[in-house]
């Protein structure tokens, strides 16, 4: 079971996404600034962040997490229902276009967690790889 933070400025949307991930421990945050503080101060395996939010965009959150140089950085997945797909991919993070189904989300998160674990195991056994 992974620890996942869902960051969306719309509380109902954030809670709905968290419910889709019922097989994981999920936490919801509606303010991207507080989300960054929670990520830096805690341990999350995955962060799902909405791209279009007031105060900070999903890209700004992603950039802040990269700048924090966390010892165990989370997997970041940027979500949006906007038409500006190029901006989403410019974050350099995994992208999920809204609306999506619970199965799509769970499958993507599972795949990302498995790939992350395999990469960590590979680099642990092959330092400098």
VMD Tcl script that builds the backbone (N, CA, C; Angstrom):
set m [mol new atoms 387]
animate dup $m
set s [atomselect $m all]
$s set {name element resname resid chain x y z} {
  {N N UNK 1 A 0.848 -1.181 0.000}
  {CA C UNK 1 A 0.000 0.000 0.000}
  {C C UNK 1 A 0.889 1.238 0.000}
  {N N UNK 2 A 0.616 2.123 -0.938}
  {CA C UNK 2 A 1.405 3.351 -1.059}
  {C C UNK 2 A 0.735 4.484 -0.297}
  {N N UNK 3 A 1.527 5.462 0.058}
  {CA C UNK 3 A 1.015 6.686 0.681}
  {C C UNK 3 A 0.942 7.732 -0.421}
  {N N UNK 4 A -0.274 8.235 -0.678}
  {CA C UNK 4 A -0.519 9.111 -1.824}
  {C C UNK 4 A -1.144 10.423 -1.359}
  {N N UNK 5 A -0.635 11.526 -1.895}
  {CA C UNK 5 A -1.212 12.848 -1.655}
  {C C UNK 5 A -1.908 13.301 -2.930}
  {N N UNK 6 A -3.184 13.654 -2.802}
  {CA C UNK 6 A -3.966 14.180 -3.918}
  {C C UNK 6 A -4.095 15.686 -3.710}
  {N N UNK 7 A -3.595 16.462 -4.677}
  {CA C UNK 7 A -3.609 17.921 -4.582}
  {C C UNK 7 A -4.519 18.463 -5.680}
  {N N UNK 8 A -5.660 18.999 -5.272}
  {CA C UNK 8 A -6.606 19.608 -6.212}
  {C C UNK 8 A -7.330 20.708 -5.461}
  {N N UNK 9 A -7.451 21.883 -6.078}
  {CA C UNK 9 A -8.089 23.005 -5.402}
  {C C UNK 9 A -9.591 22.812 -5.213}
  {N N UNK 10 A -10.175 21.861 -5.911}
  {CA C UNK 10 A -11.607 21.570 -5.752}
  {C C UNK 10 A -11.764 20.398 -4.777}
  {N N UNK 11 A -12.244 20.661 -3.554}
  {CA C UNK 11 A -12.311 19.606 -2.536}
  {C C UNK 11 A -13.083 18.362 -2.975}
  {N N UNK 12 A -14.203 18.542 -3.680}
  {CA C UNK 12 A -14.983 17.382 -4.120}
  {C C UNK 12 A -14.206 16.519 -5.109}
  {N N UNK 13 A -13.471 17.161 -6.002}
  {CA C UNK 13 A -12.661 16.432 -6.981}
  {C C UNK 13 A -11.533 15.692 -6.261}
  {N N UNK 14 A -10.858 16.373 -5.338}
  {CA C UNK 14 A -9.760 15.747 -4.594}
  {C C UNK 14 A -10.248 14.521 -3.829}
  {N N UNK 15 A -11.387 14.651 -3.169}
  {CA C UNK 15 A -11.937 13.514 -2.410}
  {C C UNK 15 A -12.352 12.372 -3.339}
  {N N UNK 16 A -12.924 12.702 -4.490}
  {CA C UNK 16 A -13.332 11.662 -5.449}
  {C C UNK 16 A -12.115 10.895 -5.953}
  {N N UNK 17 A -11.048 11.603 -6.250}
  {CA C UNK 17 A -9.820 10.943 -6.710}
  {C C UNK 17 A -9.251 10.066 -5.593}
  {N N UNK 18 A -9.250 10.581 -4.375}
  {CA C UNK 18 A -8.759 9.793 -3.239}
  {C C UNK 18 A -9.584 8.513 -3.066}
  {N N UNK 19 A -10.898 8.611 -3.244}
  {CA C UNK 19 A -11.753 7.419 -3.124}
  {C C UNK 19 A -11.434 6.398 -4.204}
  {N N UNK 20 A -11.052 6.865 -5.395}
  {CA C UNK 20 A -10.666 5.943 -6.465}
  {C C UNK 20 A -9.452 5.111 -6.064}
  {N N UNK 21 A -8.635 5.653 -5.188}
  {CA C UNK 21 A -7.410 4.987 -4.751}
  {C C UNK 21 A -7.603 4.314 -3.399}
  {N N UNK 22 A -8.767 3.716 -3.206}
  {CA C UNK 22 A -9.147 3.107 -1.928}
  {C C UNK 22 A -8.183 2.012 -1.486}
  {N N UNK 23 A -7.397 1.474 -2.403}
  {CA C UNK 23 A -6.450 0.426 -2.060}
  {C C UNK 23 A -5.112 0.989 -1.560}
  {N N UNK 24 A -5.045 2.293 -1.370}
  {CA C UNK 24 A -3.843 2.953 -0.857}
  {C C UNK 24 A -4.231 3.890 0.279}
  {N N UNK 25 A -3.237 4.353 1.009}
  {CA C UNK 25 A -3.457 5.369 2.042}
  {C C UNK 25 A -3.400 6.728 1.355}
  {N N UNK 26 A -4.536 7.414 1.282}
  {CA C UNK 26 A -4.575 8.694 0.578}
  {C C UNK 26 A -4.843 9.848 1.535}
  {N N UNK 27 A -4.236 10.968 1.208}
  {CA C UNK 27 A -4.410 12.218 1.935}
  {C C UNK 27 A -4.761 13.270 0.894}
  {N N UNK 28 A -5.649 14.194 1.249}
  {CA C UNK 28 A -6.103 15.228 0.326}
  {C C UNK 28 A -5.616 16.590 0.799}
  {N N UNK 29 A -5.173 17.405 -0.155}
  {CA C UNK 29 A -4.788 18.785 0.129}
  {C C UNK 29 A -5.345 19.670 -0.986}
  {N N UNK 30 A -5.964 20.791 -0.611}
  {CA C UNK 30 A -6.558 21.682 -1.608}
  {C C UNK 30 A -5.703 22.915 -1.891}
  {N N UNK 31 A -4.713 23.169 -1.068}
  {CA C UNK 31 A -3.832 24.331 -1.276}
  {C C UNK 31 A -2.453 23.822 -1.697}
  {N N UNK 32 A -2.012 24.166 -2.915}
  {CA C UNK 32 A -0.725 23.653 -3.384}
  {C C UNK 32 A 0.454 24.081 -2.521}
  {N N UNK 33 A 0.374 25.236 -1.890}
  {CA C UNK 33 A 1.470 25.689 -1.028}
  {C C UNK 33 A 1.581 24.808 0.207}
  {N N UNK 34 A 0.436 24.469 0.801}
  {CA C UNK 34 A 0.441 23.554 1.947}
  {C C UNK 34 A 0.871 22.156 1.513}
  {N N UNK 35 A 0.508 21.783 0.300}
  {CA C UNK 35 A 0.887 20.459 -0.207}
  {C C UNK 35 A 2.405 20.324 -0.250}
  {N N UNK 36 A 3.087 21.343 -0.738}
  {CA C UNK 36 A 4.554 21.292 -0.810}
  {C C UNK 36 A 5.135 21.114 0.587}
  {N N UNK 37 A 4.624 21.871 1.545}
  {CA C UNK 37 A 5.119 21.748 2.925}
  {C C UNK 37 A 4.879 20.339 3.463}
  {N N UNK 38 A 3.726 19.758 3.154}
  {CA C UNK 38 A 3.428 18.397 3.623}
  {C C UNK 38 A 4.358 17.375 2.978}
  {N N UNK 39 A 4.662 17.566 1.710}
  {CA C UNK 39 A 5.531 16.622 1.007}
  {C C UNK 39 A 6.954 16.720 1.547}
  {N N UNK 40 A 7.443 17.940 1.721}
  {CA C UNK 40 A 8.799 18.137 2.229}
  {C C UNK 40 A 8.908 17.632 3.669}
  {N N UNK 41 A 7.845 17.808 4.449}
  {CA C UNK 41 A 7.866 17.415 5.858}
  {C C UNK 41 A 7.469 15.974 6.121}
  {N N UNK 42 A 7.025 15.261 5.111}
  {CA C UNK 42 A 6.565 13.895 5.324}
  {C C UNK 42 A 7.072 12.979 4.230}
  {N N UNK 43 A 6.470 11.808 4.176}
  {CA C UNK 43 A 6.885 10.842 3.160}
  {C C UNK 43 A 5.667 10.396 2.369}
  {N N UNK 44 A 5.683 10.703 1.088}
  {CA C UNK 44 A 4.635 10.257 0.174}
  {C C UNK 44 A 5.306 9.489 -0.954}
  {N N UNK 45 A 4.658 8.420 -1.378}
  {CA C UNK 45 A 5.180 7.635 -2.493}
  {C C UNK 45 A 4.768 8.243 -3.828}
  {N N UNK 46 A 3.543 8.782 -3.860}
  {CA C UNK 46 A 2.986 9.351 -5.083}
  {C C UNK 46 A 2.283 10.658 -4.733}
  {N N UNK 47 A 2.424 11.648 -5.610}
  {CA C UNK 47 A 1.683 12.907 -5.490}
  {C C UNK 47 A 0.931 13.105 -6.797}
  {N N UNK 48 A -0.393 13.200 -6.707}
  {CA C UNK 48 A -1.225 13.530 -7.861}
  {C C UNK 48 A -1.573 14.996 -7.709}
  {N N UNK 49 A -1.177 15.804 -8.676}
  {CA C UNK 49 A -1.368 17.249 -8.562}
  {C C UNK 49 A -2.116 17.781 -9.782}
  {N N UNK 50 A -3.160 18.566 -9.507}
  {CA C UNK 50 A -3.920 19.207 -10.574}
  {C C UNK 50 A -3.040 20.282 -11.205}
  {N N UNK 51 A -3.146 20.434 -12.513}
  {CA C UNK 51 A -2.328 21.412 -13.215}
  {C C UNK 51 A -2.861 22.830 -13.038}
  {N N UNK 52 A -4.183 22.998 -13.124}
  {CA C UNK 52 A -4.795 24.330 -13.090}
  {C C UNK 52 A -5.350 24.630 -11.707}
  {N N UNK 53 A -4.553 25.341 -10.899}
  {CA C UNK 53 A -4.980 25.713 -9.548}
  {C C UNK 53 A -4.631 27.176 -9.305}
  {N N UNK 54 A -5.382 27.817 -8.420}
  {CA C UNK 54 A -5.004 29.183 -8.046}
  {C C UNK 54 A -3.743 29.148 -7.166}
  {N N UNK 55 A -3.050 30.216 -7.085}
  {CA C UNK 55 A -1.840 30.416 -6.285}
  {C C UNK 55 A -0.615 29.757 -6.907}
  {N N UNK 56 A -0.756 28.498 -7.338}
  {CA C UNK 56 A 0.372 27.779 -7.950}
  {C C UNK 56 A -0.185 26.783 -8.947}
  {N N UNK 57 A 0.474 26.650 -10.063}
  {CA C UNK 57 A 0.075 25.622 -11.029}
  {C C UNK 57 A 0.703 24.292 -10.623}
  {N N UNK 58 A 0.242 23.232 -11.241}
  {CA C UNK 58 A 0.853 21.934 -11.021}
  {C C UNK 58 A 2.323 21.935 -11.415}
  {N N UNK 59 A 2.644 22.696 -12.453}
  {CA C UNK 59 A 4.056 22.794 -12.859}
  {C C UNK 59 A 4.886 23.455 -11.765}
  {N N UNK 60 A 4.367 24.505 -11.140}
  {CA C UNK 60 A 5.097 25.172 -10.059}
  {C C UNK 60 A 5.299 24.237 -8.870}
  {N N UNK 61 A 4.299 23.421 -8.585}
  {CA C UNK 61 A 4.431 22.430 -7.509}
  {C C UNK 61 A 5.517 21.426 -7.878}
  {N N UNK 62 A 5.469 20.922 -9.101}
  {CA C UNK 62 A 6.468 19.972 -9.582}
  {C C UNK 62 A 7.869 20.562 -9.505}
  {N N UNK 63 A 8.020 21.806 -9.949}
  {CA C UNK 63 A 9.319 22.484 -9.922}
  {C C UNK 63 A 9.811 22.673 -8.477}
  {N N UNK 64 A 8.902 23.019 -7.565}
  {CA C UNK 64 A 9.267 23.211 -6.152}
  {C C UNK 64 A 9.751 21.900 -5.544}
  {N N UNK 65 A 9.113 20.803 -5.915}
  {CA C UNK 65 A 9.532 19.503 -5.388}
  {C C UNK 65 A 10.903 19.113 -5.940}
  {N N UNK 66 A 11.144 19.403 -7.206}
  {CA C UNK 66 A 12.458 19.116 -7.796}
  {C C UNK 66 A 13.533 19.959 -7.102}
  {N N UNK 67 A 13.229 21.222 -6.827}
  {CA C UNK 67 A 14.189 22.120 -6.187}
  {C C UNK 67 A 14.466 21.713 -4.739}
  {N N UNK 68 A 13.509 21.041 -4.098}
  {CA C UNK 68 A 13.667 20.635 -2.696}
  {C C UNK 68 A 14.706 19.531 -2.538}
  {N N UNK 69 A 15.039 18.837 -3.621}
  {CA C UNK 69 A 16.028 17.758 -3.610}
  {C C UNK 69 A 15.803 16.804 -2.437}
  {N N UNK 70 A 14.604 16.246 -2.385}
  {CA C UNK 70 A 14.230 15.327 -1.320}
  {C C UNK 70 A 15.045 14.037 -1.395}
  {N N UNK 71 A 15.348 13.473 -0.250}
  {CA C UNK 71 A 16.096 12.221 -0.208}
  {C C UNK 71 A 15.309 11.102 -0.892}
  {N N UNK 72 A 13.995 11.097 -0.682}
  {CA C UNK 72 A 13.116 10.115 -1.328}
  {C C UNK 72 A 12.002 10.869 -2.049}
  {N N UNK 73 A 12.292 11.396 -3.223}
  {CA C UNK 73 A 11.259 12.172 -3.926}
  {C C UNK 73 A 10.093 11.272 -4.340}
  {N N UNK 74 A 8.883 11.795 -4.235}
  {CA C UNK 74 A 7.724 11.006 -4.650}
  {C C UNK 74 A 7.598 10.972 -6.174}
  {N N UNK 75 A 6.840 10.015 -6.641}
  {CA C UNK 75 A 6.435 9.988 -8.040}
  {C C UNK 75 A 5.384 11.092 -8.176}
  {N N UNK 76 A 5.513 11.960 -9.157}
  {CA C UNK 76 A 4.555 13.047 -9.353}
  {C C UNK 76 A 3.781 12.799 -10.638}
  {N N UNK 77 A 2.469 12.848 -10.519}
  {CA C UNK 77 A 1.560 12.669 -11.644}
  {C C UNK 77 A 0.736 13.940 -11.769}
  {N N UNK 78 A 0.820 14.618 -12.912}
  {CA C UNK 78 A 0.101 15.873 -13.140}
  {C C UNK 78 A -1.208 15.556 -13.855}
  {N N UNK 79 A -2.312 16.101 -13.318}
  {CA C UNK 79 A -3.645 15.852 -13.876}
  {C C UNK 79 A -4.248 17.161 -14.372}
  {N N UNK 80 A -5.039 17.066 -15.436}
  {CA C UNK 80 A -5.759 18.248 -15.893}
  {C C UNK 80 A -6.869 17.862 -16.850}
  {N N UNK 81 A -7.894 18.681 -16.864}
  {CA C UNK 81 A -8.962 18.545 -17.832}
  {C C UNK 81 A -8.869 19.639 -18.877}
  {N N UNK 82 A -7.793 20.430 -18.815}
  {CA C UNK 82 A -7.661 21.559 -19.742}
  {C C UNK 82 A -7.215 21.078 -21.113}
  {N N UNK 83 A -7.333 21.956 -22.047}
  {CA C UNK 83 A -6.946 21.653 -23.421}
  {C C UNK 83 A -5.458 21.889 -23.676}
  {N N UNK 84 A -4.757 22.468 -22.712}
  {CA C UNK 84 A -3.361 22.832 -22.912}
  {C C UNK 84 A -2.439 21.648 -22.607}
  {N N UNK 85 A -2.522 20.623 -23.431}
  {CA C UNK 85 A -1.778 19.387 -23.213}
  {C C UNK 85 A -0.267 19.616 -23.294}
  {N N UNK 86 A 0.181 20.497 -24.172}
  {CA C UNK 86 A 1.617 20.765 -24.299}
  {C C UNK 86 A 2.203 21.260 -22.981}
  {N N UNK 87 A 1.483 22.108 -22.262}
  {CA C UNK 87 A 1.952 22.601 -20.963}
  {C C UNK 87 A 2.051 21.472 -19.949}
  {N N UNK 88 A 1.127 20.527 -20.027}
  {CA C UNK 88 A 1.169 19.386 -19.114}
  {C C UNK 88 A 2.441 18.579 -19.334}
  {N N UNK 89 A 2.712 18.234 -20.576}
  {CA C UNK 89 A 3.889 17.421 -20.874}
  {C C UNK 89 A 5.178 18.188 -20.627}
  {N N UNK 90 A 5.118 19.509 -20.666}
  {CA C UNK 90 A 6.309 20.321 -20.413}
  {C C UNK 90 A 6.774 20.217 -18.961}
  {N N UNK 91 A 5.932 19.707 -18.074}
  {CA C UNK 91 A 6.333 19.532 -16.676}
  {C C UNK 91 A 7.390 18.447 -16.541}
  {N N UNK 92 A 7.482 17.557 -17.534}
  {CA C UNK 92 A 8.427 16.454 -17.443}
  {C C UNK 92 A 7.940 15.336 -16.537}
  {N N UNK 93 A 6.702 15.428 -16.110}
  {CA C UNK 93 A 6.118 14.422 -15.212}
  {C C UNK 93 A 5.110 13.580 -15.976}
  {N N UNK 94 A 4.699 12.485 -15.348}
  {CA C UNK 94 A 3.628 11.677 -15.916}
  {C C UNK 94 A 2.361 12.528 -15.952}
  {N N UNK 95 A 1.521 12.289 -16.952}
  {CA C UNK 95 A 0.329 13.106 -17.175}
  {C C UNK 95 A -0.910 12.220 -17.215}
  {N N UNK 96 A -1.994 12.714 -16.627}
  {CA C UNK 96 A -3.284 12.037 -16.675}
  {C C UNK 96 A -4.341 13.077 -17.022}
  {N N UNK 97 A -5.070 12.822 -18.101}
  {CA C UNK 97 A -6.088 13.774 -18.569}
  {C C UNK 97 A -7.436 13.416 -17.941}
  {N N UNK 98 A -8.075 14.421 -17.331}
  {CA C UNK 98 A -9.409 14.249 -16.759}
  {C C UNK 98 A -10.438 14.350 -17.875}
  {N N UNK 99 A -11.554 13.677 -17.808}
  {CA C UNK 99 A -11.929 12.718 -16.763}
  {C C UNK 99 A -11.267 11.374 -17.010}
  {N N UNK 100 A -11.060 10.627 -15.942}
  {CA C UNK 100 A -10.499 9.286 -16.027}
  {C C UNK 100 A -11.276 8.391 -15.071}
  {N N UNK 101 A -11.192 7.101 -15.315}
  {CA C UNK 101 A -11.910 6.147 -14.472}
  {C C UNK 101 A -11.025 5.711 -13.311}
  {N N UNK 102 A -11.651 5.153 -12.314}
  {CA C UNK 102 A -10.906 4.619 -11.181}
  {C C UNK 102 A -9.948 3.528 -11.615}
  {N N UNK 103 A -10.388 2.681 -12.539}
  {CA C UNK 103 A -9.511 1.607 -13.024}
  {C C UNK 103 A -8.292 2.176 -13.730}
  {N N UNK 104 A -8.492 3.199 -14.572}
  {CA C UNK 104 A -7.358 3.829 -15.266}
  {C C UNK 104 A -6.356 4.384 -14.252}
  {N N UNK 105 A -6.881 5.082 -13.244}
  {CA C UNK 105 A -6.017 5.698 -12.244}
  {C C UNK 105 A -5.275 4.634 -11.446}
  {N N UNK 106 A -5.990 3.627 -10.959}
  {CA C UNK 106 A -5.340 2.575 -10.171}
  {C C UNK 106 A -4.284 1.836 -10.991}
  {N N UNK 107 A -4.596 1.538 -12.260}
  {CA C UNK 107 A -3.620 0.846 -13.120}
  {C C UNK 107 A -2.371 1.699 -13.332}
  {N N UNK 108 A -2.552 2.989 -13.597}
  {CA C UNK 108 A -1.411 3.878 -13.825}
  {C C UNK 108 A -0.555 3.994 -12.566}
  {N N UNK 109 A -1.191 4.198 -11.428}
  {CA C UNK 109 A -0.447 4.321 -10.171}
  {C C UNK 109 A 0.302 3.022 -9.878}
  {N N UNK 110 A -0.349 1.890 -10.074}
  {CA C UNK 110 A 0.290 0.597 -9.842}
  {C C UNK 110 A 1.508 0.421 -10.749}
  {N N UNK 111 A 1.355 0.747 -12.019}
  {CA C UNK 111 A 2.464 0.635 -12.971}
  {C C UNK 111 A 3.617 1.545 -12.560}
  {N N UNK 112 A 3.298 2.771 -12.190}
  {CA C UNK 112 A 4.342 3.723 -11.804}
  {C C UNK 112 A 5.069 3.259 -10.541}
  {N N UNK 113 A 4.336 2.737 -9.572}
  {CA C UNK 113 A 4.959 2.244 -8.343}
  {C C UNK 113 A 5.867 1.047 -8.635}
  {N N UNK 114 A 5.410 0.148 -9.496}
  {CA C UNK 114 A 6.226 -1.017 -9.851}
  {C C UNK 114 A 7.497 -0.607 -10.581}
  {N N UNK 115 A 7.373 0.325 -11.534}
  {CA C UNK 115 A 8.552 0.799 -12.261}
  {C C UNK 115 A 9.530 1.507 -11.329}
  {N N UNK 116 A 8.996 2.288 -10.406}
  {CA C UNK 116 A 9.830 3.006 -9.444}
  {C C UNK 116 A 10.585 2.012 -8.555}
  {N N UNK 117 A 9.892 0.968 -8.105}
  {CA C UNK 117 A 10.515 -0.052 -7.253}
  {C C UNK 117 A 11.606 -0.797 -8.013}
  {N N UNK 118 A 11.337 -1.131 -9.268}
  {CA C UNK 118 A 12.331 -1.832 -10.082}
  {C C UNK 118 A 13.566 -0.965 -10.308}
  {N N UNK 119 A 13.343 0.314 -10.568}
  {CA C UNK 119 A 14.471 1.234 -10.764}
  {C C UNK 119 A 15.290 1.359 -9.486}
  {N N UNK 120 A 14.616 1.485 -8.352}
  {CA C UNK 120 A 15.314 1.607 -7.072}
  {C C UNK 120 A 16.122 0.347 -6.785}
  {N N UNK 121 A 15.551 -0.813 -7.075}
  {CA C UNK 121 A 16.258 -2.069 -6.852}
  {C C UNK 121 A 17.470 -2.174 -7.776}
  {N N UNK 122 A 17.291 -1.762 -9.016}
  {CA C UNK 122 A 18.395 -1.814 -9.982}
  {C C UNK 122 A 19.550 -0.911 -9.548}
  {N N UNK 123 A 19.249 0.315 -9.135}
  {CA C UNK 123 A 20.307 1.240 -8.745}
  {C C UNK 123 A 20.937 0.828 -7.426}
  {N N UNK 124 A 20.196 0.127 -6.572}
  {CA C UNK 124 A 20.743 -0.354 -5.313}
  {C C UNK 124 A 21.772 -1.455 -5.572}
  {N N UNK 125 A 21.478 -2.324 -6.552}
  {CA C UNK 125 A 22.377 -3.421 -6.864}
  {C C UNK 125 A 23.483 -3.017 -7.840}
  {N N UNK 126 A 23.296 -1.901 -8.526}
  {CA C UNK 126 A 24.257 -1.427 -9.521}
  {C C UNK 126 A 24.517 0.063 -9.300}
  {N N UNK 127 A 25.204 0.425 -8.214}
  {CA C UNK 127 A 25.445 1.857 -7.961}
  {C C UNK 127 A 26.120 2.530 -9.147}
  {N N UNK 128 A 25.708 3.749 -9.395}
  {CA C UNK 128 A 26.256 4.506 -10.503}
  {C C UNK 128 A 25.592 4.203 -11.824}
  {N N UNK 129 A 24.591 3.308 -11.792}
  {CA C UNK 129 A 23.889 2.945 -13.045}
  {C C UNK 129 A 22.913 4.008 -13.441}
}
mol reanalyze $m
mol bondsrecalc $m
mol representation Tube
mol addrep $m
